[in-house]
Amino acid sequence: MQRYLLEIEYIGTSFSGSQKQPGNMPNSNKPVITIQDELEKAISTLTKTKTKTIFSGRTDAGVHAKGQTVHFDTELELNPSMFINSLNGLLPKTISIKELKKVERTFHAQKSAKARYYRYTIANRPQRSAWDANCLLVRYPLNIERMNKALSYILGEHDFTSFKKVRTTNPSKVCNMYYAKALKKGDYVYIDFIANRFLYNMIRSIVGTLLMIERKSLAPETLKEILDSKDKTKAGSTIGPEGLTLIKVIYNNIIDGEAYENIFS
């Protein structure tokens, strides 16, 4: 049995997240469609056997990926170039395979990962653009210096309960945030996060809180106060998924203070 690692990208707008889900769409007889459904269907067609995939982690409905990773096992010896071409021919246009490589049987797409890198994209201008489908439009001006001051308070290991979705069944609440920084290019603001793990809706809640701080001209230290409170009701709203993209899953060791040049290149 061989184990292969796929790097996959997708536009998540029309999917109910990355992971398979039982049942139908709300108020509809149509089945829930996920990235995993489409990927497993395509791989199984090519391998001629039912194939299960393991993702590095879950992305929610509407969230995108440029560097999601997935592993699967097969008895076949695959030609990477031919298999990628065949997979991309079967997959919807909103999903594509970037890379395929053989890995050790001990490798696990989720458990072997050391960190995940996400980016939230904001269009910061008075009016929308036809090209803004995969970002959030914020019409009031954002102060990058203030935002980065606020983000500095969430670096390191913390209990992120204040930014975790209420009534989730996962008891986890502690994450180690290696990197959190906002960057403005033209009229776009990019907010990058690298952490060992992320809680459900955590990034969208943090960004929503940053926007609340900016909108109300609150002190950047407000983000620290909300983090320390461990009280979700004090956080800003959980904003939409359209601006959120999983950029890269990191498998090498992460060291606090690392420059990250290789990650951002």
N, C-alpha and C positions, 0 to 999 in steps of 0.2 A: 504494500500500500504506500502510495506517495502522498506527501502533503505539499500543497501549493498555496502561495500567498498572492492575492490580487490587490492591486491598488485601483480604486474605483472613484469616479466623480459623478455627481448627479445634481440636477435641479430638483429640489424637493417639493416644489409648489403643488404638484398634482398627486403627491403620494401621502399616505397616512403614516409617515415615518419610515425608518429603515427596517425595523424588525417585524416579522410576521405577527399577525393578530387574528384571533378567531372572530367569526361573526360577520355581519354586514355593516355598511355605512349607516349612520344615524338616519332614521326616517326614510330608509331605502332598502330595496331588496338586492342592491348591488354589493358584491363582496368588497371588503377592505383591500386596497391595493397598496403594497409596500415595495420598497427597493429589494428586500430579500425575496419576496415572491417572484419578482421578475428575474432576478439573478439566478435563483435556484432552478427556475423553469428553463432558462437558457442553457445553463451548465448541464442539467440533466438531459436535455435534448442532444447535446454534443457527446456526452459520455455514455449515453444510452442506458443510464441507471440513475435511480433517484439519488440525488446528491444534496447533502446538508451543508450549509455554510455557517461559519462563525464570524460575526462582525467584531471589530475592535470595541464597539460600544454603540449604544442607541442614539440616533438622532430623531428628534420629534417631527411631527407633521409640519411640512413647510420649510424645514431646515435643509440647507444644501451641503454639499461636500465637494472638495477638490482633492482630498487625499484620504478618504476612508479606506480602511484595510480589512480584508476578509480572508479567512483560510478555509480550505476544503480538502478532503481526502478522496483519492481515486486510485484504482489499480492501473490506470493508464499512464504511460510515459508521454507527456504532452510536449509539443513543439510550441514554445511561448508565442512566437510571432503569428503562427497559423491559428492558434487557439484564440488569441486576442482578436484577430480579424473576424473569426467566425462568431465569437461572442458578441462583438459590436454589431455584427450583421443581424443578430437575433434580438438584441435589446432595444427598448424604445430610444428615441433620439435624445431623451433627457437623461439617459444613463450611458456612461461609457467606461471602458476598461483602459487604464493607462499602462499597467505593468502586470506581468505574471512571472513568478519565479518559484523554483522549488526550494523548500525550507526543511529543516530538521523536523522529525516527528514530534520532538519535544516543544517546538514552537507553538504558541497560541496567540492568535490575533488580539485577544482581549487581555489575557493574563500576562503576556510578555511585554505589554506596553508599559513604558515608564511615564509618559505624559501625553497630553492632547493639546493641540494648538487650534484655537477657534478665533475667528474674526467677525466682529459685527460692523456692518457698513451702513453709514448714515449719509444721505444727501442733505446738505445743510444750505438751503437756499429758499427764497420766498415761494417759488413755484415748482411744480413737478416737471419731470422730463419723461419723454416716452421711453427712455433707457433706464428708468428707475425701478424696474420690476423686482429686482433682487436686492433692494435696500429700503431703509426707512426714511421717509421725508420728514425733516424737522425744519420748520420755517423760521424759528427764532435763532439768532446767532449763538454759537457755542464757543466757549472760551477754553481752548486746549490746555493752557497752563493750569487753570483751575481744575479741569477734569483730571489731569495727571497728578495733581496734588491729592485729589480725592482717592484716586486709584492706588496711590502709594500706601494707603492705610490697609489695603487688603492683601498686600504681599506677605508671604510666609504662610505658616500653618495656622488655620483658624477654624472655629466652628461657624459654618455658613448657614445656620438655621434661619437667619433673617432673610435669606435669599433663596430658600428652598420652598417648593410648592407645598401648600398645606394639604394634609390628608393623603400624602403619598405613603405607600406601604414600606418603602425602603428606609430603614432606620439610620443609614449613614448620614453624617452631617459635617465631618471634618475633612478639609481638603488642604493641600499645600499649593499655594499660588506662586509660581516661579516668576511670572512676568505678567504685567497688566499695564498697558500704555495706550494712549490715544495719539493719533497722527492725523494731521490735516493736509490733504493734497487737493488744491483747487477748491471746489465746493463739496468735496467728499471728506468725511471724517471716518477713519478706520480705528476701531478699538480692538486691540489684540490681547488675548488671554492665553497663557500656558500654565497648566496645572497638572498634577498627577491624576486628578479626577475632577469631575463636575457633577453637581447635584441636579436633579430634575428642575428645569427652568431657571437654573442659577444665573447663567450669563444674561438672559433676558431680563431677569429681575434686577441684577446689578446695573445694567445699562439703563433700565427704566428709572432706577433711583438716581443715577448720574443726571439724567435728563430732568428729573424733578428738582434736583439741587440747582441746576442751571436755570430752569424756568422760574424758580422762586428766588434766585440769587442767594441761596443759603451758603453758609461757609463750607468749604471742602471737607472740613472735619466732621461734617454731618454724616458722611459715609461711614466713618469709624464708629460714631455713636450708634448708628443703626446696626452695624456689624456686631458691636459689643452687646447690644440689647438682646440679641437672639430672639427678636420679636418680628415676625413677618409683617404684622400690621403697620409697622413703622416704615417699611420699605416703600419705594415707588411702585407704580403699576408694572406688571410683567408685560413687556411690549411684544409685538408680533414677531413671528419667526422669519419673516421675509429677508431680513438683513443678516441672518446668522449663517455662517459657513464653517464646517470643519475643514481646516486647511491641511493639517498633517497629524499623523499619529507617530509619536517619537518612541523608538525602541532602544536607543542608546541611553546611557545614564545621564541624568540631568543634575547639574551642580548649581546651587544658589549662586547668583552673581555671574553666571556664564553669559558671554556676550551675545550668543544666539546668532552670530553672523551666518552660520551654515543653515540655520532654520529659516531665516528670512531671505536668503539668497534665492 
